[in-house]
């Protein structure tokens, strides 16, 4: 039961991270409430990764690293 809940939370957060990546490619209003909320819930995870992993060739790989870490944690914790 708890394992399924943790898996669901991890999967939803992965979708939120993917949404942030897609939104970064689109010409959207950064002052939009939805966009601000999306950045508020993903930035606490992405900012520390960005401090360790610099932008390479103009690409920000922090969402990819976050997704990989999330999957790794999901495998370790949930099984």
Secondary structure, DSSP 8 states (H G I E B T S, - for coil): -HHHHHHHHHHHHHHHHHHHHHHHHS---TTSHHHHHHHHHHHHHHHHHHHHS--BTTB--HHHHHHHHHHHHHHHHT-
